C-alpha cells in the first residue's frame, strides 16, 4: 500500500509512520504542517528509507492537498493531523475549529475529487481512515457516583456528548467523515482511542510534563483532587491497532481502541514519582511525591473515560501488548535517556506553564 499519513510528525502520527516503515513493506507519504507539536526528530530512524516521503503541507490548504493526492497516488489515507490539547482549546479554540473541522473537510473533498479521476485499481482499494478520540463521548459514571461504574464503558454506539472545544471539534470531524461516507460513498473508517502515552510525547501532556517537572524539582500540578479517571494506551500499541484497522477494517465501521488501564490522574502521577525515585533518586533523599501540588481544576473537566475495545479484539484480533506498568516504565526510561530531545522540541513558545485556566 501507499499510505498518506497526515500529522505524521506528531506524537501518534510519528509512531504510526515508524511502525509502517519498520514492520511492513508499505510506502508512507507524511503530510505535516510542523506546528509546535510536530517534530521531524521523531522520525530520525526512518527518514532515510526509500519508502518514506515528507511533504510540509497544511491540511487546510486545498490546492496543496490536491497536489499531494495527484502526485503521490495513495490508496490509503490515515488522517491523524489535529490540534489535540484540551487546555489549549480552552485558551484558543480557533485553531481547533480550523485544523480539526476545516482541515478534515478539506481532506475529504480532496479525496473525493481524487477518486473521481483515479484508476480503477485505486478506487476499488481506497480507504480514508479518520483517527479520533474517546473524548467525543463526554464522560462516564465515576466511582464517587455509582458502585457499578465499571459496567459503564464507551462503545462504538455511545452517543456523542463532547465537553471541551477540542472534543467538540473532533466530534464534528467524525460526523463529517461519516456524512461523506453516506452522502458521497467515500470509503471511510473511524477509530476512537483512549489517552495515549509513550516516547516522543510533547511535554504539555500529563505524563511527560510530570517527568520533566519532577527532574527539575518543580511542582507537579494535579487538577482538582486528581480523581479524574483515564484509560491509558501505550502509543506503540495504538500505532499497531491503527495499521490493523486500515489494513483489515471494514469500510463504514467504527473501532474503539483502548488500553484496558483505568487509572486516576493522581495514581498516574504517584506511579511516575515512584519510578523516578528508583531510576533517578533525588540527591536530598526525599521522594518526588512531595512535589505534588493540587491546583484549580480544568473548566468542564470530564471525570472518567473508559473504552470497551471488544469489537477490535473480536473482529480484527488486536490486543494491547503493554500493561500500564510496563508501558510507563518504558516511557520514563525513554525520557531519562532523551532529555536533550525534550529541550529541543520546546521552541520557546511553551515553558510547561498552566494552560486552559482562563
C-alpha positions in Angstrom: 0.0 0.0 0.0 0.9 3.6 -0.4 -0.4 5.4 2.7 -0.8 9.1 3.1 -0.5 9.9 6.8 -1.5 13.3 7.9 0.1 14.6 11.1 2.9 12.1 10.7 5.4 14.3 12.7 3.2 14.4 15.7 3.2 12.1 18.7 0.8 9.4 17.5 1.4 10.0 13.8 5.2 9.5 14.1 4.6 6.2 16.0 2.4 5.1 13.0 5.0 6.1 10.4 7.8 4.3 12.3 5.6 1.2 12.7 4.8 1.1 8.9 8.3 1.6 7.7 9.9 -0.7 10.3 7.3 -3.5 10.2 5.7 -3.6 6.8 6.7 -3.2 3.1 4.3 -0.3 2.6 5.1 3.3 1.5 4.3 6.4 3.5 3.7 9.9 2.5 3.9 12.0 5.6 1.9 15.3 5.4 2.5 17.6 8.3 2.4 21.4 8.8 5.0 21.1 11.6 3.3 23.1 14.3 4.8 23.4 17.8 3.9 19.7 18.5 5.2 18.3 15.2 8.9 17.3 15.1 10.8 15.5 12.4 13.3 14.3 15.0 10.7 11.8 16.0 11.3 10.2 12.6 15.1 10.1 12.5 15.1 6.3 12.4 13.0 6.1 9.2 13.6 9.3 7.2 16.3 7.7 5.0 14.0 4.9 3.9 13.2 4.8 0.2 9.6 4.1 1.2 9.2 7.3 3.1 8.4 10.8 1.8 7.7 14.0 3.7 5.5 16.9 2.5 5.3 20.0 4.6 1.7 21.0 3.9 -1.2 22.4 5.9 -4.2 20.2 5.6 -6.4 23.3 5.3 -4.5 24.2 2.0 -6.9 22.7 -0.6 -4.6 23.4 -3.5 -1.5 21.8 -1.9 -3.5 18.8 -0.6 -4.9 18.2 -4.1 -1.3 18.3 -5.4 -0.2 15.7 -2.9 -3.0 13.3 -3.9 -2.3 13.7 -7.6 1.4 13.4 -7.3 1.7 10.5 -4.8 -1.5 8.5 -5.8 -2.2 6.9 -2.3 -4.6 4.1 -1.9 -5.0 4.7 1.9 -5.3 7.8 4.0 -4.6 7.8 7.7 -5.8 11.1 9.0 -4.2 11.9 12.3 -3.4 15.6 11.9 -5.2 17.6 14.7 -4.9 20.1 17.4 -5.2 17.9 20.4 -4.6 19.5 23.8 -7.8 20.3 25.8 -6.2 23.1 27.8 -5.0 24.9 24.6 -8.5 24.6 23.2 -9.9 26.4 26.2 -7.5 29.3 25.8 -7.8 29.4 22.0 -10.5 27.4 20.2 -10.0 28.9 16.8 -7.1 26.8 15.8 -9.0 23.7 16.8 -12.0 24.6 14.6 -9.8 25.4 11.7 -7.5 22.3 11.8 -9.8 19.7 13.1 -13.0 20.7 11.2 -12.0 22.7 8.2 -8.8 20.6 7.7 -10.8 17.3 7.8 -13.4 18.8 5.3 -10.5 19.8 3.0 -9.1 16.3 3.1 -12.4 14.7 2.5 -13.1 16.8 -0.6 -9.6 16.3 -1.9 -10.0 12.5 -1.5 -13.4 12.6 -3.2 -12.1 14.6 -6.2 -9.0 12.4 -6.4 -11.1 9.2 -6.6 -13.3 10.6 -9.4 -10.3 10.6 -11.7 -8.3 7.7 -10.2 -7.6 4.4 -12.0 -10.0 1.5 -11.1 -7.4 -0.3 -9.0 -7.1 2.7 -6.7 -10.9 3.3 -6.5 -11.5 -0.3 -5.6 -8.9 -0.4 -2.8 -9.1 3.2 -1.4 -9.9 3.8 2.3 -10.0 7.1 4.2 -9.3 6.3 7.9 -10.0 9.1 10.4 -8.4 8.8 13.8 -10.4 10.4 16.7 -10.7 10.3 20.4 -12.9 8.9 23.2 -13.4 12.4 24.4 -16.2 12.9 21.8 -18.4 10.7 24.1 -18.2 13.0 27.1 -17.7 11.3 30.4 -18.9 8.2 32.3 -20.1 7.5 35.8 -17.4 7.8 38.4 -16.8 5.6 41.5 -18.0 8.6 43.6 -21.3 8.4 41.8 -22.2 4.8 41.5 -21.0 1.5 42.8 -21.3 -0.3 39.5 -19.4 2.4 37.5 -17.3 -0.3 35.8 -20.3 -1.5 33.9 -20.3 1.8 32.0 -17.9 1.9 29.1 -17.7 3.7 25.8 -18.7 1.5 22.9 -18.9 2.3 19.3 -22.6 3.1 19.7 -22.2 5.5 22.7 -23.9 8.8 21.9 -21.7 11.9 21.5 -21.6 14.5 24.2 -18.4 16.4 23.9 -17.4 18.8 26.8 -14.5 20.9 25.6 -13.8 22.9 22.4 -11.2 20.2 21.5 -13.6 17.2 21.8 -16.4 19.2 20.1 -14.1 19.8 17.1 -13.2 16.2 16.9 -16.9 15.2 17.2 -17.6 17.5 14.3 -14.9 15.9 12.2 -16.2 12.4 13.0 -19.6 13.4 11.8 -18.2 14.9 8.6 -16.3 11.7 7.8 -19.5 9.6 8.3 -21.5 12.1 6.2 -19.1 11.9 3.3 -19.5 8.1 3.5 -23.3 8.2 3.4 -23.8 11.0 1.0 -20.9 10.6 -1.4 -20.0 6.9 -0.9 -16.4 7.7 0.2 -15.0 4.6 1.7 -14.3 5.7 5.3 -13.4 4.2 8.7 -13.3 5.9 12.1 -11.3 5.0 15.2 -11.7 6.5 18.7 -8.9 5.9 21.1 -8.2 6.5 24.8 -5.4 8.5 26.3 -2.0 7.8 24.6 1.4 7.9 26.3 4.9 6.9 25.5 8.1 8.1 23.8 8.2 11.4 21.8 5.2 12.9 23.6 5.2 16.7 23.6 5.7 18.0 27.2 2.4 19.7 27.5 0.6 16.4 28.2 0.3 14.9 31.7 3.0 12.2 31.8 5.9 14.0 30.1 5.0 17.2 32.0 5.3 15.3 35.3 8.5 13.6 34.4 10.3 16.8 33.3 8.9 18.9 36.2 10.0 16.3 38.7 13.5 16.1 37.4 13.8 19.9 37.8 12.2 19.7 41.3 9.3 21.9 40.1 5.7 21.5 41.4 3.7 18.6 39.9 0.3 20.2 39.3 -2.7 17.9 39.8 -6.1 19.3 38.8 -8.7 19.3 41.5 -8.4 16.2 43.7 -6.7 14.2 41.0 -9.6 11.7 40.9 -10.3 12.0 37.2 -10.0 8.6 35.6 -8.5 7.9 32.2 -7.9 4.7 30.2 -4.2 4.7 29.2 -3.0 3.3 25.9 0.7 2.9 25.0 1.3 4.7 21.8 3.1 1.8 20.0 0.1 -0.4 20.8 -2.1 2.3 19.3 0.0 2.5 16.1 -0.3 -1.2 15.6 -4.0 -1.0 16.1 -4.4 1.8 13.6 -2.4 -0.1 11.0 -4.6 -3.2 11.7 -7.7 -1.1 11.1 -6.5 0.5 7.9 -5.4 -2.9 6.6 -8.2 -5.2 7.6 -11.1 -3.0 8.9 -14.5 -3.0 7.3 -15.4 0.2 5.4 -18.1 2.2 7.2 -17.3 0.8 10.6 -16.0 2.5 13.8 -13.5 0.8 16.1 -12.8 1.9 19.7 -9.2 1.4 20.8 -8.3 1.3 24.5 -5.6 0.0 26.8 -7.7 -1.6 29.5 -5.9 0.6 32.0 -8.2 2.8 34.0 -6.2 5.0 36.4 -6.9 8.1 38.5 -4.7 11.0 37.5 -3.2 11.2 41.0 -2.3 7.5 40.8 -0.5 8.1 37.5 1.5 11.0 38.9 2.4 8.9 42.0 3.5 6.0 39.8 5.8 8.3 37.9 7.3 9.6 41.1 7.9 6.0 42.4 9.7 5.1 39.2 11.8 8.2 39.3 12.6 7.5 43.0 14.1 4.2 41.8 15.6 5.3 38.4 16.8 8.8 39.3 16.7 9.3 43.1 16.8 12.8 44.4 20.1 13.9 46.0 18.3 15.2 49.1 16.8 11.8 49.8 13.2 12.9 49.5 10.5 11.3 47.3 9.4 13.1 44.2 5.8 12.7 45.6 6.4 15.7 47.9 6.4 17.9 44.8 2.7 17.1 44.1 0.6 20.4 44.2 -3.1 20.4 43.8 -4.4 23.2 41.6 -7.7 24.6 40.4 -9.5 22.1 38.2 -9.8 22.4 34.4 -13.2 24.1 33.4 -15.7 21.4 32.4 -13.2 18.6 33.3 -14.6 15.1 32.3 -14.4 12.8 35.3 -14.0 9.4 33.7 -13.2 7.8 30.3 -13.1 4.1 29.7 -13.1 2.2 26.4 -14.8 -1.1 25.6 -12.3 -2.5 23.0 -14.1 -5.8 22.4 -15.0 -5.1 18.8 -11.5 -4.6 17.5 -10.3 -7.6 19.5 -13.0 -9.9 18.3 -13.2 -8.7 14.6 -9.6 -7.8 13.9 -7.6 -9.7 16.6 -5.9 -6.7 18.1 -5.0 -6.6 21.8 -2.6 -4.2 23.6 0.8 -5.7 24.4 1.8 -3.3 27.2 0.3 -3.1 30.7 0.3 0.3 32.2 3.2 -0.7 34.5 5.4 -1.9 31.7 4.5 0.9 29.3 5.0 3.6 32.0 8.5 2.2 32.9 9.5 2.3 29.2 8.2 5.8 28.9 10.0 7.2 32.0 13.3 5.4 30.9 12.9 6.9 27.4 12.6 10.5 28.8 15.6 10.0 31.1 17.6 8.9 28.1 16.3 11.7 25.8 16.3 14.9 27.8 18.0 16.8 25.0 15.2 15.9 22.7 12.8 17.4 25.2 14.7 20.6 25.4 15.0 21.0 21.7 11.3 20.4 20.9 10.2 23.2 23.4 10.9 26.0 21.0 10.3 28.8 23.5 6.5 29.2 22.9 5.8 26.8 25.7 7.6 26.5 29.0 5.4 24.0 30.7 3.1 26.7 32.1 -0.5 26.2 33.1 -2.9 26.5 30.2 -6.7 26.4 30.0 -7.5 28.1 33.3 -8.8 31.5 31.8 
